[in-house]
Amino acid sequence: MVLKGAAYLIRNGPVTQQERWEEASGYSPSTLASNIAALICAATFFRHRGDEAGASFTEEYADFLESNIENWTVTNEGSLYQGIAQYYMRILPESIGASNPAEDKEARNLLIKNLAPGQQNEFPAKDIVDGGFLELVRYGIRRPNDPVILNTIKVIDAVLKVDTDGGPIWHRYNHDGYGQKEDGGAFTGFGQGRVWPLLTGERGHYEIAAGHSAETYIRAMEQFASATGLLPEQVWDEADKPEVFLFRGKPIGSAMPLVWAHAEYIKLLRSAADDKVYDSIPEVSQRYSSPHRKRNRIEVWKPNRHIRFISQGTILRLHGTESFRLRWSKDDWKSWQDAESSSNALKIDFVDLPETASATKGNSIVFTFYWLISNRWEGQDYAIRID
């Protein structure tokens, strides 16, 4: 089961069909965090079972994801907070099946599908934020005092945070339209995003990771519950409207109980009692939170991700859909070399081109495939520029 799960993540990522709000596809900090953590856990299983090759392959793919988190999901041109241009975006939009992803975080727009007809619903992706980046700290992939993490906390507190009598609480993301309308009317495919008790719990977990108390966040979640102790999906975030039974910091007409929120509350209690984040994974934090850790030197080309550039001196790993012979050249086919693919317990066939293949900046690596099982040439050349 673990082999199949890890192989699925490696074959089908790093673009997710839906991020955690089930609304957008692309490169999501929270999804990348869970994928990286899952793959490191899988590699630990494989090594315990004596499969060193499978463990190393899986770890190296996780390292590839981890090394690109900032490349894919941190803007350097954000404008939401004066003096802070670098912070985590909610998501870098990308379509599933786009084999030539643009991966241009500064130029892409994000479509928000829950806004009223006629209302602007497309915004620069670099100017949409949510709290999903905190999953990187929760699992141990980034330290709580990482400068970009601290920057993004300032941004989401300025843009998404609401203070209530019960305590602090956050919106999912800016420009959200999923929630009861301004007059208190029900969400009917569009509305106005409200605040989520779940997100107070997530912030509490970050504070524990940073060495602070989570008491404020625990008590706030309790204040947001119904009279019978049920935690809602959302609470009201404006002045009281008693005529429609809406009170600031109290449940509105959203799902209740939201089991996700209850799970977060229970885990937060456990984390506070242990004085450490319950979801933190030692194997993950040991690999990525050390300031002296080894840096990834592998770039990955896959059938669903045809990269166009590679950094000088990087190992190029090419995945196939079956066993294959790779024919490649670094001088525009004046000469070429063949390399037979290797496989592993994950049933993923691949070839590694050495660092020397990408040694000359400005050149390109050109390649094609001969598929051994189907006994055919690919019929197409691919090129990657050394940059």
matplotlib code that plots the C-alpha trace (Angstrom):
import matplotlib.pyplot as plt

x = [0.0, 2.8, 4.7, 1.6, 0.8, 4.4, 4.5, 1.2, 2.5, 5.8, 4.0, 1.2, 2.7, 3.9, 0.8, -2.3, -5.8, -7.3, -5.5, -6.9, -9.9, -10.9, -11.1, -7.9, -5.2, -1.5, 1.5, 0.2, 2.5, 0.2, 0.0, 3.7, 4.2, 2.0, 3.6, 7.1, 6.3, 4.5, 7.4, 9.9, 7.7, 7.4, 11.2, 11.6, 9.2, 11.2, 14.6, 13.2, 12.2, 15.7, 14.9, 17.7, 17.2, 13.5, 14.2, 16.9, 14.8, 11.8, 13.9, 15.5, 12.2, 11.0, 14.3, 13.5, 10.1, 11.5, 14.2, 11.5, 9.0, 10.2, 10.7, 7.1, 5.1, 7.0, 6.5, 9.3, 7.0, 4.1, 2.2, -0.1, 2.1, 4.2, 7.9, 7.4, 7.6, 8.5, 5.9, 4.1, 1.2, -1.9, -1.2, 0.6, -2.1, -1.4, -3.7, -3.5, -2.0, -0.1, 3.1, 4.9, 4.0, 4.8, 5.8, 5.9, 4.6, 4.9, 2.8, 0.0, -3.6, -5.8, -9.5, -11.7, -14.9, -17.1, -17.6, -20.9, -21.6, -20.2, -17.8, -14.1, -13.0, -9.4, -6.4, -2.6, -1.8, 1.1, -1.5, -3.6, -2.5, -3.8, -2.4, -1.5, 2.2, 2.1, 1.9, 5.6, 6.4, 3.9, 5.7, 9.2, 10.1, 10.7, 11.8, 9.3, 11.8, 12.5, 12.5, 9.8, 7.6, 7.8, 7.1, 4.0, 2.7, 2.8, 1.0, -1.8, -2.3, -2.7, -4.9, -6.9, -7.0, -10.1, -10.1, -13.2, -14.2, -13.4, -10.0, -8.2, -9.5, -8.6, -10.2, -9.3, -7.8, -8.4, -11.2, -12.9, -16.6, -17.5, -19.7, -22.9, -23.7, -23.2, -26.8, -26.6, -28.3, -27.2, -24.3, -25.8, -22.7, -21.3, -21.2, -18.6, -15.9, -16.1, -13.6, -12.8, -12.1, -9.9, -7.4, -7.1, -6.1, -3.5, -2.0, -1.9, 0.2, 2.6, 3.0, 3.9, 6.5, 7.9, 8.1, 5.1, 1.9, -1.2, -3.6, -5.1, -5.9, -7.3, -9.7, -10.6, -11.7, -13.8, -15.5, -16.3, -18.2, -22.0, -23.8, -23.6, -19.8, -19.9, -17.2, -18.6, -16.9, -17.3, -18.3, -19.7, -17.0, -19.0, -21.1, -24.0, -27.2, -29.6, -32.5, -31.0, -29.4, -25.8, -23.4, -19.7, -17.5, -20.4, -21.5, -23.3, -25.2, -22.1, -21.4, -21.5, -19.8, -16.8, -14.9, -11.6, -11.9, -12.7, -9.6, -7.5, -8.7, -8.0, -4.5, -3.9, -4.7, -2.3, 0.4, 0.0, 0.2, 3.3, 4.8, 5.6, 3.6, 1.9, 2.1, 5.8, 7.6, 11.2, 12.5, 11.2, 12.5, 15.9, 16.2, 15.1, 15.3, 19.1, 21.0, 23.8, 21.7, 22.7, 21.1, 19.2, 21.2, 18.6, 16.1, 13.3, 11.7, 8.6, 5.9, 3.6, 6.3, 8.6, 11.0, 12.7, 15.6, 18.1, 20.7, 24.4, 26.0, 22.7, 21.9, 19.0, 16.6, 14.2, 11.1, 9.4, 6.1, 7.8, 11.3, 13.2, 16.5, 17.4, 19.3, 20.7, 23.1, 24.7, 25.9, 22.7, 23.1, 26.7, 27.3, 25.1, 25.0, 22.5, 21.4, 19.2, 16.6, 16.6, 13.5, 12.7, 10.1, 7.9, 7.8, 9.1, 11.6, 14.2, 17.6, 20.1, 22.2, 25.4, 26.4, 28.7, 25.7, 24.7, 28.2, 28.2, 25.9, 24.0, 24.0, 21.0, 20.5, 18.5, 17.0, 14.4, 13.1, 13.1, 10.3, 11.5, 8.2, 6.2, 9.3, 9.0, 10.8, 9.1, 9.1, 9.8, 12.9, 12.9, 15.4, 16.4, 18.5, 21.4, 20.9]
y = [0.0, 2.4, 1.6, 2.3, 5.5, 6.9, 5.9, 7.8, 10.9, 10.8, 10.1, 12.6, 15.5, 18.1, 19.9, 19.1, 18.8, 20.6, 22.3, 22.0, 24.3, 22.0, 25.0, 25.4, 23.3, 24.2, 24.3, 24.6, 25.0, 22.9, 20.1, 20.1, 19.9, 16.9, 15.2, 15.8, 14.5, 11.4, 10.5, 10.7, 8.5, 6.1, 6.0, 5.1, 2.2, 1.0, 1.2, -0.7, -3.4, -3.5, -1.6, 0.9, 1.7, 2.5, 4.5, 6.6, 7.2, 8.3, 10.6, 12.2, 13.0, 14.5, 16.5, 17.8, 19.0, 20.6, 22.4, 24.0, 25.1, 28.7, 28.6, 27.6, 29.2, 32.3, 35.6, 38.1, 40.9, 40.8, 44.0, 43.1, 44.4, 47.5, 46.6, 42.9, 41.6, 38.0, 35.7, 32.4, 32.6, 30.5, 28.7, 29.0, 28.1, 25.4, 23.0, 19.3, 17.6, 20.7, 19.0, 22.3, 24.2, 27.9, 27.9, 31.7, 32.8, 36.5, 36.6, 34.1, 35.0, 33.0, 32.5, 32.6, 30.7, 31.6, 35.3, 36.9, 37.1, 40.3, 40.7, 40.7, 37.1, 37.0, 38.4, 38.1, 34.9, 36.6, 38.7, 35.9, 34.4, 31.8, 30.0, 26.8, 27.5, 26.8, 23.1, 23.4, 24.2, 21.6, 18.7, 20.0, 21.0, 24.7, 26.2, 28.5, 31.4, 31.0, 34.5, 33.8, 32.1, 35.2, 37.5, 35.5, 35.5, 39.3, 39.4, 37.0, 38.8, 42.1, 40.7, 37.7, 38.1, 39.2, 39.9, 38.9, 38.9, 35.2, 35.5, 35.8, 34.0, 34.1, 34.0, 31.3, 33.7, 37.2, 37.8, 34.6, 34.4, 31.2, 32.2, 34.0, 37.1, 40.6, 40.8, 37.3, 35.5, 32.0, 31.1, 30.3, 29.6, 33.1, 35.2, 36.6, 34.5, 34.3, 33.2, 29.6, 28.3, 25.6, 28.3, 29.4, 25.9, 25.9, 29.1, 27.6, 24.7, 27.2, 29.1, 25.8, 25.1, 28.6, 27.9, 30.0, 29.2, 28.0, 28.9, 31.9, 29.8, 26.8, 29.1, 31.0, 27.7, 26.9, 30.3, 29.8, 26.6, 26.3, 26.0, 22.2, 22.2, 21.8, 23.6, 25.2, 25.6, 29.4, 32.1, 35.6, 38.2, 41.5, 43.5, 41.5, 41.1, 39.8, 40.1, 37.2, 35.5, 36.3, 37.3, 38.2, 35.2, 32.7, 30.0, 30.9, 28.7, 26.7, 23.0, 22.1, 20.1, 20.4, 17.3, 18.8, 21.6, 19.1, 17.1, 20.2, 21.1, 17.7, 17.7, 21.2, 20.0, 17.1, 19.4, 21.9, 19.1, 17.6, 21.1, 20.0, 19.7, 16.4, 16.2, 17.0, 14.0, 13.5, 12.0, 15.0, 17.7, 15.9, 15.9, 19.5, 21.7, 21.4, 24.4, 22.1, 19.7, 18.6, 20.5, 18.7, 18.5, 16.7, 18.2, 16.0, 15.7, 13.6, 12.8, 15.3, 18.0, 18.8, 21.3, 23.7, 24.9, 23.2, 24.8, 24.3, 21.3, 19.6, 15.9, 15.5, 12.6, 11.6, 9.4, 7.2, 5.5, 2.1, 0.8, 2.7, 3.6, 7.3, 8.8, 12.1, 14.8, 17.9, 19.2, 19.3, 15.7, 16.0, 13.2, 11.2, 8.7, 6.0, 5.1, 2.2, 3.0, 1.6, 0.5, 0.0, -1.4, 1.6, 0.5, 3.8, 3.7, 6.4, 7.5, 9.9, 12.1, 13.1, 16.6, 16.8, 16.7, 20.1, 21.5, 24.1, 27.1, 28.3, 24.8, 22.5, 18.8, 17.2, 13.8, 11.3, 7.9, 4.4, 2.5, -1.1, -2.8, -1.2, -1.4, 2.1, 5.4, 8.4, 10.2, 13.6, 15.3, 17.3, 20.0, 21.5, 24.7, 24.9, 28.1]
z = [0.0, 0.9, -2.3, -4.4, -2.6, -2.9, -6.6, -7.2, -5.6, -7.6, -10.9, -10.6, -8.7, -8.0, -9.4, -7.3, -8.8, -5.8, -3.0, 0.5, -0.2, -3.1, -5.5, -7.5, -9.2, -9.1, -6.8, -3.2, -0.2, 2.0, -0.5, -1.2, 2.6, 3.0, -0.1, 1.1, 4.6, 3.2, 0.9, 3.7, 5.8, 2.9, 2.4, 6.1, 5.5, 2.5, 4.3, 7.3, 4.8, 3.3, 0.0, 0.0, -3.7, -3.3, -0.1, -1.8, -4.9, -2.8, -0.6, -3.6, -5.1, -1.8, -1.8, -5.3, -4.1, -1.0, -2.9, -5.2, -2.6, -2.7, -6.5, -7.0, -4.2, -2.8, -4.6, -4.7, -5.9, -3.5, -2.7, 0.2, 3.0, 2.7, 3.0, 2.5, -1.1, -0.4, 1.1, 0.4, -2.1, -1.6, -4.8, -8.1, -10.6, -13.1, -15.0, -14.6, -17.6, -18.7, -19.6, -20.2, -17.0, -17.0, -13.3, -13.6, -10.2, -10.8, -13.9, -13.3, -12.4, -10.0, -10.8, -7.7, -8.5, -5.6, -6.3, -7.5, -11.2, -12.6, -9.8, -10.5, -10.0, -11.3, -9.4, -9.5, -7.8, -6.0, -4.2, -2.8, 0.5, 2.9, 6.0, 4.2, 4.4, 8.1, 7.2, 6.3, 9.9, 11.3, 9.7, 10.2, 6.7, 7.6, 10.9, 12.6, 12.5, 8.8, 7.4, 4.7, 7.2, 9.5, 6.5, 5.6, 9.1, 9.1, 5.7, 6.7, 10.1, 8.2, 5.5, 6.9, 10.7, 12.7, 16.4, 18.3, 22.0, 22.0, 20.4, 17.0, 13.9, 10.2, 6.8, 4.4, 1.8, 0.6, -1.9, -0.7, -1.6, 0.2, 3.1, 4.1, 2.2, 3.6, 4.8, 6.4, 3.6, 2.8, 0.4, -3.0, -5.0, -4.1, -1.0, 1.3, 2.9, 6.7, 9.3, 10.3, 13.8, 12.3, 11.3, 14.9, 15.8, 13.0, 14.3, 17.8, 16.4, 14.8, 18.1, 19.9, 17.3, 17.8, 21.6, 22.6, 24.5, 22.6, 25.4, 23.6, 20.6, 22.6, 24.5, 21.3, 19.6, 22.6, 22.4, 18.7, 19.5, 19.7, 23.1, 22.7, 22.1, 18.3, 16.3, 13.1, 9.7, 10.0, 12.4, 11.9, 11.6, 11.5, 13.9, 15.5, 13.4, 16.1, 13.7, 11.7, 14.7, 13.7, 16.4, 16.0, 16.8, 16.9, 14.5, 11.2, 8.8, 7.7, 8.3, 12.1, 13.4, 11.1, 12.0, 10.6, 13.2, 16.0, 15.0, 15.0, 18.5, 19.9, 18.4, 19.7, 23.2, 22.8, 21.4, 24.2, 26.8, 25.2, 24.6, 21.0, 17.8, 17.7, 13.8, 13.6, 12.1, 13.4, 10.2, 8.2, 10.6, 10.9, 7.1, 6.4, 9.5, 9.9, 8.8, 7.6, 5.6, 2.1, -0.8, -3.6, -6.8, -8.9, -11.4, -12.6, -16.1, -16.2, -18.8, -17.0, -16.4, -19.4, -17.9, -20.2, -18.1, -15.8, -13.5, -14.5, -12.8, -11.9, -12.3, -14.7, -13.8, -16.5, -15.7, -18.3, -18.6, -19.2, -19.5, -22.1, -23.8, -23.6, -26.5, -25.6, -26.9, -25.5, -28.9, -31.0, -32.2, -33.5, -31.1, -28.8, -26.0, -25.1, -21.5, -20.4, -17.8, -14.3, -12.3, -8.7, -6.4, -7.1, -10.8, -12.0, -14.8, -14.9, -16.2, -14.5, -16.6, -14.8, -13.8, -16.7, -19.1, -17.8, -17.4, -20.2, -19.5, -22.6, -24.2, -24.4, -23.6, -26.4, -26.0, -27.1, -26.0, -27.4, -25.6, -25.0, -24.2, -27.1, -29.3, -30.8, -30.9, -29.3, -32.6, -30.9, -29.5, -26.3, -25.3, -21.9, -21.8, -19.3, -17.4]

ax = plt.figure().add_subplot(projection="3d")
ax.plot(x, y, z, "-o")
ax.set_aspect("equal")
plt.show()
